[in-house]
Amino acid sequence: MPERVDPQILRAGLRVLGVAVRAEPFVFALSVLASALYGGTTVASAWVLGRVTQQVIIPAFEEGRTTAGALAAAAAAIVGVSVLKALGVAGRRFWAGLMQYRMQAAYRREVTRRYLRLPLAWHQRHPTGQLLSNASSDVEAVWAPLAPLPMAVGVVFMLVAAAGAILVIDLPLALIGFLIFPTIALLNLVYQRRLGPRAALAQQLRARVSEVAHESFEGGLVVKTLGREDAETERFQTQVHRLRDANIEVGRVRGLFDPVMETLPRLGVLAVLLLGAVRLDAGAIDSGELVQVCYLFTLLSWPIRALGWVLAELPRSVVGWERVRAVLDAEGSLSYGTAELASTGAAELQVKDVRYGHAAADGAEGGGPVLDGVDFSVAPGRTVAIVGSTGSGKSTLASLLVRLIDPDEGAVLIDGSDARDLAPGQVAGTVSLVPQETFLFDDTVRGNLLLGRDLPDEELRRALELAQADGFVSELPDGLDTVIGERGATLSGGQRQRLALARALARRPRLLVLDDATSSVDPRVEARILHGLRDTRASVVVIAYRKATIALADEVVHLEHGRVADRGPHTELLSRSAGYRDLVNAYEQAEQDALEQDALIEQDALDERVASAEQDALIGRDAPAGRDTSAGRAENGERAAGAVPAGRAEARPDGPTEPEERAERADLLEAGSAGFPRPPGTAEIVESGAGERDEDVTA
């Protein structure tokens, strides 16, 4: 690690502090005045103590008595200076803290506002953990020097006043001060240069720890399902250990310099006492002046360290400032015009020769266009399905339609107006997007639907009915006021998607964009949803995979490699486009295979429960009273483990019929029920028909 920092860092740090001073001049002036009051009263307290020593204490010892007036005057002088000094300390801390927290709050708001203005493409190039660090720890680090800054300015005033007071008292004693104080300043400079790179590295590592932690939390499901807990723990541990080592290095530097900074002024006191005793014997100074100088050295040891605190915080401040400015100076904000949409009916959408390509994470050119010359239109009130293979640009197209990003070439027109020419809020008030990844807040159902808007319950119920979500919402413990947990953790995937759709419908959009927004919803429910959307008087663009869903659209746009391969009604595309037909049939077959696999898994689980219930019944019937049946359970369990699951064994020519077999199972269970409790759901499983088993087990 380098021992010296860039010589520009001090000037850069002072420029950062200048930003705060210009932003809060009045508050800074008050904090400096309070600090100057503290510095002046510190020097004055030494003078008062010297005068009290010379004029009250020494005469009292010499004469063996003193007057009440002298004691009262001495006490009043000491108390008065102390009160002024306390006021200076309180004022300095209050105004310095107010300035620091105001700047932190102001820049957190600035960073957050900038995040909201920057397009989605910029956010995709920056990790979420880094963005969180920019708005929290980086902003905090930028303005950390503001707390000790007024005190440091007051210390300069204090040093000037102390130097003048010592010069007035005695020149040889002043020379000691002129040696000690520059030495302390030099040590502060060395301290800053040693500490600077270490503090900067620690600040960068804090951001990295935040990034790794956020990724691990966000990817919790992946980590758990793939068994990557140990790997993620090790990855996080590596970054934490690096941060720990960097903080230890910072502590070592502070641990080395702090004792030196504490010791130097005390060595100065000893030197003053030795030389002062000689000067006192020579009659050059009196006892009160010697006490005044020694007391000044004692008081100045701690305030002078405020200079070191400011210098020590500057490297972190500069690093934080660079990271914050990178956000504030980021380019790519969406520009807006002044046009407004006058229509209130379903919107007309036109996508004209749109081209778009993602930039690389480092801001370089991307690998190629995601969309290349896409051109289609949606008439008011019509439903258009976007179909394409993975990576064909469907989700990117959805982002363009709601203006999360702008096309590199071409235009997206809403009611004939380019989306880039519309005034702020026009697109959001006209178009609603329900994305692939459903996000719900840790709030009530009502709060998630409203998102700050003021709508009557009738509107919410209408939206829930259109999204086919009114049934399960009414069954929640508190209905609309039920808290659904972080990201809707208490709901199923299909329920979350329907709530997200209801949230979009509650805004009464004129254009609704569904990006595979019903993939977790039962196909029959999805069909009812899409039929209901026709009554909303909204144009609909749906990115779909299911054949039944696609068939409900008025028109289909088939994307291949970012281009429109074909468009038209679903039936026409099936007959004339082999690529489209193969794609849709592949989706349908994949979905059917998944359903069959789920059914097999459920049937296997059901068969295991039936076999377990029969085994327990047999053991209960054969075991004598009081006999330990654990061995029998284990033995039968081993035999059962190797048996063919029920319903899959070959039928014996002379075997019992299915009704007889079910009756026999019921008799066996009944015979063993006296000594062994029946597993939950066993009776229902045995007594029901084969077609009812799934519902019974679920119940």
N, C-alpha and C positions, 0 to 999 in steps of 0.2 A: 504494500500500500504506500503511495507517495507520501512524503513527509511535508511537502509544501503544496499549496493550492495555487490556482491561477491567480496572478496578481490582480486580475480584473474582478475577483469575487467581492472584494471589499467595496469597490465602487458600484458594482451591480447591487450589492445589498443595500447600500445607502440610497441608490435610486429607487429600490422597492420601498424603503421607508419614506422616501420623498412622496411617493404616490399616496401613502396613508396621510401624510401631513397635509398635502393639498386637498385631500378628500374631507378631512376633518380638522380644518385649521383652528376653529374656535375651541374644540375639545382639547386639541393638542396644546394650545396656548395656555388653557387653564391648568392642564396637568403639569406643564413646565413651570408655571408660576408657583403652583403648590410645591413642586420639587425645589425650586429656588428658595422658597420660604423655609423648607426643611434644611437646605444647605446653609442658608444664612443663620438660622437659629442654632445649627450645630456649631458653627464657629462662634456665635454669640454665647452659647452655653459655656464654651471653654473660657471665653473672656470673663463671663460672670463668675465662674468658679475661681478663676485666678484673682479677681477683685475681692471676692468673699474671703478667700484664703488670706490675702494680704491685709485686708482692712478689718476683718472680723475675727477670724480664727487665730491668726498669729498674735494680735494684740490681746485676745482673751487668754492665751497661754502665758504671755509675758506678764500681764497684769493680774492674772488669776480671777478676772471677772469680766463681764460684758453687760451691755444694756439690752433691755427688751426691745427697744427701738432698732438697735443694730441687728438683732436676730430676726425681727419681723421684716426688716428691709431685705436682709439676705434671703430669707425664705420666699418673700414676694418676688424677688428677682429670679430665683431659680424656678419657682412655680410658673411664673409668667413666660419665661423662655420655653419651659417644657410644654406648656399649653400650646404655644405657637408652633412648636416643633411637631406636636401631635396633630394639629390641624393640617400642617403641611404634609405629613405622612398620609393622613386620611384622604385629603384632597388629591394627592398624587395617585394613590392607589385607585380611588374611585374613577377619576377622569381617565387614567391610563387603561383601566379595565373596560370602561365604557367605550373608549376608542377601539381597543382590540376586538371586543365582541361585535361592535357595529361593523367593522371592516370584515370580520369573518362572516357575519350574516349577509352583508351586502354581496360579497363575492360568491357565497354559496348560492344566493339567488341568481347572480349573473351566470354562473356555470350551469345551473339548472335550466334557466331560460334558454341558454345557448343549446343545451341538449335538445330542448323541445323544438328549436328552430332548425337544427341540423337534420338533413334527410336521413332516411333509413339506411341508405348506402354507407354513410359515414359511420353509423352505429355498428353496422355489420363488420367494419374493419377494426373495431376497437373492443377489447374484452370488457364485459360488464364489470368485473372486479376492478379494472383500471379506472373506469368511469366513476365508480363509487369512491375510490381512493382520491380521485381528483376533487370531488365535491366535499370530502370530509377531511382526511388527514393532510392532504396537500394544502388546502385552504387554511387549515389550522396552523401548519408549519410556516406558511408565508407570513402570517401576522403574529407569530410567537414573539419576535423581538419588540413588539410595541409595548408589552408589559413593563420590561425594565428600561425602555428608552427614555421616558421622562426623568427617571431617577439618574440615568447616566448623564443626561443634560444638566440636571441639578448638581451632579458631582463635579462637573467642570466648573460651575459657578462656585461650588464649595472650595475646590482646589485653589482657584484664583483668590478667593477671600482668605483662605488659610495661609497661602503664600504671602499675601500682603501683611497679615497679622504677624507672622513670624518675622518678616523683614523689619517691621516696626520695632519688634521686641529686641532682636539681636541678630546680626548678620552671620556670625559663625554657626548659630543654631539653624538659621535659614539654609545654610549650605547643606546641612544633613538632610533637610527636607527636599532640597533640590536634587540630591542624589537618590533618595528613596523613591520619590514619586515617579521620576522618569524610568527607574528600574522596574517599578510595578507596571507602568505603561508598556515597556518593552516585553515584559513577561506576558502581558495580556495579548500582545501581537503574536508572540510565539505560540501561545496557547490556542489562539484562533487558527493559526496555520496548521498546527498539529491536529486539532479537533475537527477542522473543516471537512476534509475528505471522509473522515470516519462518520461524521454526522450525516453527510450527504448520502453515503452508502446505506446507512441505517434507514433513512427516509425512503430510498428507492426500494429497499427490501420490505418495508412495511406495505408498500403498494403491492409487491409481488405476493406476499402472504395473503393479502386481501383477495387478489385475483384467484389464487389456488383454492382458497376456502370457498369462494363463491361458486367456482366451477364444481367443486365436490358437492356442495349443497344442491345446486341445480341438477346435477347428474346423479342424485341419490338413488333413483330407481335403477339406472344402468349399473351403478357401483354394486348395488345389492344383488341384482339378478345375475350379474356376471361374476360375482364373488371377488370383486376387486377391492374389498375393504382394506386388506393389508397393503396393497400397492398404493392406494390413495393415501393411507396413513403415512406410508414411507415418503411419498411425494410431498405431503404437507410438512412432515417432520423435517425433511431436508431444508425447506425454505425457512421454517421456524428456527432451526439450528443456525442457519446462516444469519438470520436476524439477531439471534441470541449472541453469536460471536461478534457481530458488528456492535451491538450495544455494550458488550463487555469491553471492546476496544475503546469505545467512548468513555466508559466508566474508568478505565485505566488511565486515560489521559487526564480526566478530571481528578482522579485520585492522586495523580502526581502533582498537578498544579495547585489544587486547592490548599494543601498544607503550606506550599511555598508562598502563596498569596496571603495566607493567614500569618505566616512567620515574619515576613519582611517588615510590616509596620511595627511589630513588637521589637524587632531588632533596632528599628529606628528609635523607639522609646528608650531602649537601653543606652543607645548612643547619645541621645539627648540628655539622659540623666547623668552619664559620665561627664560629658562636656559641660552640661549645665551646672554640675557641682563645682567645676573649676571656675566657670564664669561667675557663679554666685559668690565664691570665696574672693574673687577679684573685685566684686562689687559692681560688675557690669550689668547684672540683672538682679531682681529681687525674687523672693520665694514665690510670690503670686505669678510672676511671669513664667518662671520655670514650670509651675503646675499647669499654667495655661498651655504651654507648648506641648508638654507631655500628654495632656488630656486631648489635644487636637490630634496627635498621632494615634492615640487609642481610638478615637471616634472615626477617623478617616479610613481605618483598615477595612471595615465592612462596606461602606458605600462605594469605595473605589472598585470593588469587585463587580459592581453593576456594569462597568465598562466591559469587563470580561464576559458577563452574561450576554450582553448585546452582541459582542463579537462572536461568541460561541454559537449563537442562534442564527447568525447571518448565513452560513453555508446551507443549512436546512431551508432557510427562507428563500434563498436564491433557487435551489432545486425545486421547491414547491411552486415558486413563481413561474419558472419555466414550464412546468407541467400544467399549471392552470392557464397560462397564456396560450399554450398549444391548443387548448379547448376554445378559449375565447377568440383566438385568431383563426380558428378552423374555417375553411371555405366550404361552400356547398349549400348554403342556406337556400331554401326554396323562396323564390321571388314571387310576389303577388301583384295583381293588377287592381283595377277598381270596378270591373264589370260585376253585375249581379244577375242572378237568374230570376226571371219574373214568373215563370210557369209554376203551377202548383200540382199538376197531374204527374203521371208517370214520365220519367225522363227519357230523352233520346240520347243514345250513346253512339259515338263514332270513333273508331280507332283507325287512324290514317297513317299507313306506312311507318309504323313504330319500330325503332331500333334501340336496343339497350344492351349494354355489357357491364358486368361487375368489374370494378377496379380491384386490384390485388390488395392484400392487407397492408402493404407498405406504401400504398398510394400509387404504385406503378400501374402500367397497363395490364388489363386482365387477359385471360386466355383467349377470348373471342366473344362475339355477340351471343347473348342469351336469347334475345328476340331479334329477328332480322326481317324487316318489311312486313310486319303483321298488319293486316287490314281487314276489318269487318265492322258491322254496325248492328245495333239493337234498336228496333223500333219501340216506341212507347208502349208499355204494357206487355211486351213480349218476353219470353224466357229463352235464353240461349245457353246451351251447354258447351263448355270448353273441355275437350277430350284430348289426351295425349299421354305418351309414355313418360316415365320418370325422367326428369331433366329436360323436358321439352319447353319449359318456360312458363308453365301455367301459373304458379304462385307469383312469379315476377310480374306477369301480366296483371294479376289481381292487385298487386301493389301499385302498379301504374294507374289502374282504373280509379283508385281512391286517392291518388296523388301522395302516396308515401314516398315515391321517387318520381323523377321526371325522365322522360325518354331522352336519349342522346340525339335522336332524330325523329321526325314525325310529330304527331300531335294526338292528344286524347280530347275529344270534343264532347261537352255535355250541353244538350239543347243548342248545339251550333257554336258554343263558345269554348275556346281553348281553355283547358283547366288552369294553365299558367296565367291567364289574363283575369281570372276571377278574384274577387276580393277575399281577404282572409275570412274563413268560416263558411264560405259558400259551398265548397266541396264537401266539408264535413256535415253541413246541414242538409245536403242533398243525397249523398252516397253513404251507405253503411257497409262495412266489411265484417264478415264472420270468418276468421282465419282457421287454418288447420289446427293450430295449437290453441286450445281454449284456455283463457286465463280468467279466473274469478278471484275477487278480493276476499280477504278474511273479514267478511261483513255479512249482514243479513241478505236474504233473497231480495228484499225491497231495495236495499242499498246498492246491490250489484245491478239491478235493473235501472235505477234512477241515475246513478253516478253524478249526483249533485243537481239533477234536474228536478223540477217540481211538477209531478204528474199525479192525477187522481188515481185511486185504486182501480177504477173502471178501465183506464187505459192500460194499466199493468195486466189486468186479467185478460183483456183483449189480446195483448201481445203473447201472454202465456198460452192462451187457447190456440192461437195461430201456430205457435211452436210446439203444440201438443205437450206442454209442460204443466198445464193447470192441474192435471190429475195428481201427479206425485207431489207438487207443491202444496196442494190442499191437505195431503196426508202427513206433511212434516209437522213436528210437534207444535211449532208456533206459526205455521203457515208462512206468509210473506216475511214475518219477523224472525224466522229461524236463522241462526248463525250457521253458515255452511263450512267454516274452517278455511285454512289457508289453501288457496287454489281450488276451493270446493272439495276438500278432501273427504267430506262426509257423503258425497254424491258419486254415482256411477259415471262412467265416461259418457254414456248417452244422455244422462240427465244434465251433465255439465254443458254438453253441446247444445241441448235444447234451451237452457238458460241463456247461453251466449246468443243464440238466435233471438230469443225473446227480448234481450237487451237491445239488439239492433232494431227489432221491429217496433219497440216502444218509442223510437225516435221518428216513426212514420217516414222512412226514407223513400225517396222517389226512384232510387236505383239501389238494388240490393245485390251485393257480390258475396257468393258463398264459395269459399275455398275449401272444398271437401269437408264442409262443416257438419255433415250428418253421417260421417263414416262409422260412428259408433252407435248409430240409431238403428233400430229394427227396420228392415225394408218396408214393412207395411206402415209403420209410423212415418217413415220418410216420405212415402207416397202421399199420405194425408197432409203432411206439412207442405209439400210442393203444390198440391191442389189448393190448399188454403191460401197460399201466397198469391194465387191468381185473383183473389178478392181484395188484395191490398192496394190495387191500382199503382203498383210499382213495377218497373222493369227489373228483370232478374237475370244475373249472369251466374251460372252455377258450374263450378269445376267438379266433375263427377266421374265415377268409375263404374258404378252399378248400371247394368244394362237397363233395368227397369226405370231408374232415375233418368237416364239419358233419353229414354223413349218419351218421357213426359215433356221434354223441351220442344219449343216450336222450331228451333234450328240448332244444328250442331256445328261447331268449329273444331276441326281436327288439326292439332298442332303436331309437327314433326321437326325436331331439331331447330326450334325457334321460328319456324315458318308455318304459314297456313297451308296445309297439304290439301285440304278440301273443306267444303262447307255446304250445308243443306239439311233437309229433314233426315232424321235418323234412318228411316227405312230406305231412302234413296242411297245414303252413304253405304249402308250394309250391302246393297246390291251392286254398287259400282266401284267401291274402294276396297281392294283386298287388304290393304294395310289397316284401314279402320276396322274392317270386319274381324281380322285376326286379333287386333288389340282388344276390342270389346269382348270377344269370345274368351280371350285369355283372362281378362278380368273376371268374367262370370265364372269360368272354370276354377280359378284360384279361390274365389269366394265360396264356391260350392265345396271345394276340397277342405277349406278351413272349417266350414260348418260340419262336414262329415267327421273330421278329426275331433272337433269339440264333442260331437255326439258320442263317438267311441270312448272318449275319456270319461264322459259322464256315465256311460253304461258300465264301464269297468269299475268305476267307483261304486255304483249301485250294486253290482254283483258281489263285490267284496263285502259290502254291508250285509247283504242277504246271507252270504256264506258264514260270516261271523255270527249272525243272529242264530242260524241253524246249529252251528257248533256249540254255542253257549247253551242252547236248549237241550241238545243231546247230553252234554256233560251234566246239566242239572237233573235230567231224568235218571241217569245211570248212577250218579254218585250217592252212596249212603249218607244218612244224616251225620253231620259232624266231620265227614272225611275232607281232607285237604285236596282240593281238585286242581291245584296249580300245576302239578305234573301232567295231569290229563289234559289241561288246557294247552300246555306247551306241546305235548305230543300231537294232539289234534290239530294244533296250529301248524306244525310242521307238515302234517299230511295235507292240510288245506292249502298250504303254500304251493305244493306241487300239483294240485288238482287243476283241472280245466275249469274256468269260471262258469258259473251257472248261465244257462242260456246259450253256451258255446259247445257243450259236450254233444257227442254223437247220440242220436236217439236209439234206444234198444228196441228191437222188434217187439219184444214182449213187455216193454216197460209201461209204466202208468201213463195215463193221459194227463194233459196239462192241468185240468181242473182237479184231478185226483192228487197230482203232485202238490198243488197249492194247498189243498186240504190237509195233506200229510204234514206239510211244513207248519201249518197253523196248529195242528195237534201237537207236534213236537214242541213248538214254542209254548203252548199252553201247559204241557206237562212239566216243563222246566221253570215255569214262571214263579213257582212257590219259593224256590231257593235262590233264584237268580233274577235280578231286575231286567226287564226287557229294554234293549237299547232304544234310544229315541227314534221314533218313526218306523219301528220294526213292524208293528201291526198293520200300519197303512201300506207298507211295502208288500207284505204278504197278501193282504186282502184285496189290494187293487189289481186292476188289469194291467197288462203290459203297456198299454198306451197311456196310462195315467201315472206311471212311476216317477217321471221327472218332476211333475208338478207336486206330487206328494212329498218327495224328498226335499224339494225347495221349501215347501210349507213347513 
